[in-house]
Amino acid sequence: MEESVTNNSSNAEQMYKMIDKVRSETRLSYKLASHAVHVVLECLISIAPSPVAHFINETLKEPDFPPSPSNSVLDKTRDILRLFEIAENLNSIKNDAQQRSWQLFDDQKIIMDYLNELNLILIDADDAVSRRFLHLDDYGIVNCLAEYYQMESRWSIKMIILKTLDSLCILSRTAIVILLGTVLPLELARDIQNNFKDKTKLFATISVMTKMFSIGEPLPIIYIDTIGKDFVLFMLRLIETPSDEADEDDIVLLVVNLILVYNLQFNNFEDISTNITIQALEEIENPKIFSETLLLLFNRGKDPVKCLDYQPYPQNSLLKMMKDIFSSYTTSNLFYKNDVRVLIDIVMRQFNDGFSDNKEKIQWLVLIKEILFKTDKTEYSDQLSSIKSCIIRILTDTENENIEEQLIKEILEHLQI
């Protein structure tokens, strides 16, 4: 049995080395190289001698093809060796630039070539290789790129850094946590405000910032002065008066998504006054486009910022935003009478569709409670009966924890049942 396991492990490693060889020689992505090897092996089954054909057939039947190799195999791949070379060169260039008070413009092509190759490897290589590199490098490349972005003034280089940072965010949650503690969030916030009329720069900076905020980790307290209420107010005003009418819809969705993920870091629902997003919404006058876009996205039933599948995943950004808005009497007035009616219909639809777990059920109960407590019931009196029916059904037909029963009790008492 032990010999069989050893053979299987050895076969898997040989198969992985074959895929790595194909990728190295052809520059195919890891996924395409794996597919190419799979196709060739399938063809060989019909022409190879019986023992070899049997071995190939058994290998292809393995549930995890392409195979997952040991770290010792990963450490010898061409990709990981090249990643270390690029990281060393970029660190050397960065350190050299820090010691000078001027830029060497003839180094632009060299820097761009390194950055482009780094990003291409992060995109095309086996994710296991890239994550292994980050671990062995102690995430040094993450800090290097954040510092480089702050130092660099040439946008031709900064755009490639942004693309690479975007790839790192997709690759590793740890990389995001590290980036949130660097100077990068401050630099991105400044660039968003300074370059909001440049669509290319705006989209690139917001894309990275959205991914960084999407995991719901709070920003360092010392950053709040720069990335605080004034920053949220700037984004809200940008939504209401986009600088490029031709791309108005794209810009609005982009900035709304950034506000949604920014709001994930404020988890103290009991004291909504500490929520900077709500502070900004209380101050701005009639953010009509923002509220209309929220309602449109909410009606679609999907979280528009769930772009990364990391655990633990924060709660639905739209559901949280709606709860936070209706937790304040001031911001609950952002929605018109008909908007509130539509919102109630959406909540009732969710009640009828059911919930993935009790945690989700609690969030929706909190939302309907806040809507009922913060708005005028006479404006949707014809919907109250359906609300009552749904709440009673949840009480009687589902297993409820103490917190859920308490919420239901408060809602029913408010409805005078």
N, C-alpha and C positions, 0 to 999 in steps of 0.2 A: 504493500500500500504506500509506504514511504517512498519507494523507488518510483512508483507511478506519479505521485505528486511532484517529485523532483523532475521527472521527465516532462511533465506538463508545464512546469515552470520554465524549464530550459527551452522547450518548444515555443512558449509564448515570447520569451526574450529574443529568440532567434527571429521570430516573425516580426517583432517590433524593430529589430535591427534592419531587417529587410525593408520595412516601410521607411525607416529613417534614411536608408541608402537611396531609395527611390526619390524621396523628397530632396535629398542633397544633390542628386545628379540632375533632376528635372526641374527643381524649384516649384514643384506642385505644392499646394497646401497640404497639411497633414491629412486632412479629410480626403482630399482627392488622391493623395498617394496611397492611403489605406484602401480606397475603392479600387485603384489600379491594381494593387497587389491581389486583392480579393478576386478581381476579374481574371487575372492571369492564372491564379491558382485553380480557379474553376475550370479554365480551359485545359490545364495540365492534367486534370483528373482523367480525361478521356484518352490521353496519349501516354501517360507515364506508366511504368511497370506497376503491377498490382500492389506490392507492398508500399511503394511511394504514393500511389493513388489513394490507398487506404489511409495513409498518414495524413495526406492533404485533406481528404474528406472529413476525417475526425477533427482536424484543426479548424476547419471552416464551420463545423457544427458547434464550436465553443460559443457560449452565450455572450461572452465579452470579446467580440472581435470589432475593432482592433484590440489587442491584448493590453493589459496594464502591467508594465515592467517594474522591476525593482529600481530603487533610487540609484544604485550603482550603474544601471544601464542608462538611466536618464542623464546622469552626470557626464556621460561620454558622447552624447549626441552632438551633432554639429551645431544645432540651434543653441544649446545652452553654452557651449564654448564661445560661440560668436556673441551671445548676449553679454558675457563677461568682458569680452574684448571691447565691445561698444561702450559698456558702462564705464570701463576704465578710461577710455579715450574721452568720453564726455565729461567725466569728473576732472580729468587733466585740463581740458579746455576751459571748464568753468572756473577752476582754481586759478588758472593763469589769467583769466579775464578779471577776477577779483583783485589781483595784484596790480593791475593796470588801471589807469584812469581814462583810457581811450579804447576805442574798438578797432580791431583789425578787420576791415571789410573784406579782405581777401580770404578770411577764414569762413565766410558765409557758406560757400558751397560744401566745404568739408563738414561743417556742423549740420547742414541740411541733409547731407548724404547719410550721416550717422543716425540722425533722428528718423529719417524715412525708413532706413533699414531696421532700426529698432521697432518702429511701429508695425512694419510689415511682418516681422517675426512674431510679435505679440498677437497679431491677427491670424497668421497662417500656421504657426507651429502648434504642436500638441499643447493644450492648456496645462497638462501635467508638467511639461518641460518648463513652461513660462513660470508657473507657480513655484516649481522647484528652484528656479533661478532666483526669484524674489526672496524665497526663504534663505537660501545660501548667501545671498547678497545682503541679508538683513534689511531688505527693502531700501537699500542705499540709493538705488536709481530713482525711487519715488521722491525722496528728499532732494536729490540732485535736480530733477526736472522742476520741482516747485521753486527752488532757489534760482534756477536758470530762467524760469519764466519771469521772476521778479527783476532780474538783472537785465534781461534782453529788451531792447527797444525796437528792434527790427521785426515788423509784423510778418514778414515772410518766414522767419524762424519761429516766432511765437505761435503762428497758426499750426505748424507741425508739432510743436510741443503740446498744444491743445488736443490735437488728434491722438497723440501718444498717451496723454493723460486720460482721454476718453477710453482708450483701449485698456488702460490699467484699471479704471473703475469697473469696466465690464468683467475683467479677469479676477479681481480680488477685492473682497470687502475690507480686508486688513489694509490694503493700499488706500482705500477711501478714508478709513479712520485716521491713518497717518496724515493724509493730505489735509483733513479738516483741522489738524493741529499745526499746520505750517502757515506760512504767509500767503499761500495761494488763495484762500477765500477772500482775503482783503484785496488782493490784486485783481481777481476776477470781478469783484464788486465795483472797483474803480473803473475797470475797462468797460464794463457794461454801461456805466453812467457816462463815460467819456466818449464812447463809440456807438451810442444807440442809433445814430443815423446811418451807420455802416452795417447793412444787413449781414454780410459775411462774418464780420467780427462779432456782431451781436449773437448770431446763431451759434457760433463756435464756443464763445464764452459761456452762454447760458446752458448749452448742452452739457458741458463739464460740470458746471455748478449744480444743475438739476440732478445729475447722477450722484454727486457728492452728498447732497441733502436728502436724497431719496431713501437712505437707510434710517433716517430719523434720529441720528446722533446729534446732540446739542453742540452748538458752536462754543468755543472758549468764551468766557464772560468778557474778556478784554476786547473781543471783536465786536461787541454789541454797539459800541459807539459808531463804528463804521458801517456795520451790516445790521442796523437796527431799524427803528421806525421810519427814519428818513429814507432809507433804502427801499422799504416796502412802499412808502408813499410815492417814491420815484417810479417804481414798477406799476403801481396802480394808475398813475397819470399817463404812463407810456401806453397802457392798455386803452385808456379813454381817448387819447390823442396820439395814435401811432404816427411815426414820422414818414412812413412809406405807405401811401394809400394802395398801391398796387399789390402789396404783400400784407395788407392789414390783417386779414384772417390768420395768416401764418404767425405773424408777430404776436397777435393777441393770444393764441393758443400756447405759444412758446412761453410767454411771460406768465400767463395764468398757471401753467404747469410749475413754473419756478416758485410762484407764491404758494402753491399747494404743498410742494416738498419742503419749502422753508418753514411752513406752519407745523410740520410733523414733529419738530423738536420741542414744542411746547405741550407738555403732557399734564400740567396741573389744571385739570378741568374745573376743580373746585374753586380755584382762584383765577378766573379768566382775565382779571385785570393785569396779570403778569404776561399775558400773551401779546407779543409785539404786533403780530398780524392783526389782531382784533383792535389794538390801540390805533393802528393806522386806518383801519376801516371805519372806526368811530370818528376819525378826524376828517377824512376825505368827504367831499360833497358829491353825493349821487353817483357812485361808480356803476352806472347803468350797464355798460358793456361787460364789466366784470361779473355782475350778478346774472346777466343773461347767459353768459358763457358757462358759468357754474351750473346753472339749471340745465342747460343743454347737455353738458357732460354727465351730470348726475342722472339724467333720464336715460342715457345710453347704458348705464349699469356696469361700466367697467372703469377701473382706476386707471386714468391716463398716464400716470407716472410710475406704474409698476413695470419698470424697464429692466430691473435686476432681480434675480431670484435668489436673494441671500436670506439666510435665517439668522436671528429671528426677523421676520418681515414686519414692519410697522403697520398699524391699522390703515384701512382704506383712506387715502388722502382726501377724497371728496366727502366721504361720510364724516370724517373728523372736521373738515372745514365747515360743513353745514351745522354740525353740533356746536362748534365754537361760535359761529355767527348767531345762532339762536339762543346761545347762553347769555347774550347781552341784549337788553331792551333796545339799546341804540342801534346795533347792527342788525337786529331782527327786522328793522324797518327798511333794510336794503331791498327787500323783495316786495313787489306790488301785490295787490289782492289776488289777482289771477295767478301770479307766480306761486303764492302760497298754496293755492288750490291744486296746482299742478304738482307741487312738491308733496302734498299729502297723498295724492294719487300714486306717486312713485313709491312712497313709504308703504302704502297699503298693498301695492303690487309685490313689494319685497316680503311683506308679512305673509301673503298668500303663497309665494314661491318657496318660502322656508329659509332656513339659515344653515350655514356650514357647521357652526358650533355655537355653544352658549355665549361665548365671548362676542361673536358677531350679533347675536340676538340682543344682548345687552346694549350694544352701541345703537342699534335701530330703535330700541325702546327709549333710550335717552333722547334720541333725536325727536321722536314724536312727542315726548313729554315736553321738551323745550319749546317746540312749535306751539303746542296747546297752551302752555303757560305764558308765552311771550307775545301771542297774537290775539286778535279779536275773534272769538269763536262765531260771532254773528256773521262774519264774512264768509264762512264755509259751513253754516249750520246744516245744510243739506248733506254734508259728508260725515257728520258726527255719528250717525247710526252705523255706517260701515266701519268707522274707527272703533266704536264700542264692540261691534261684533268680532273684529279681528283681535282686539285685546282680550276679550273673554275667551275666545278660542285658544289663544296662546296660553292663557291661564289654566284651561281645562284639558287641552290636548297634548301639551308638551311637558317634559320634566323641567322644572324651574328650580334654580338655586335661590337662596334667601334674597340676594340682591335683586334678582329678576322679579320675585314676588313683591318686593317692596316698591319697585318701579311701577309695576302693574297696579298695585294698590293706590299709589299716588295719582296715577293717570285716571283710574276709575272714580276716585274721590273727586278729582277736578271736574270730571264729566257728570258728577252728581248721580252716580248709580247706586 
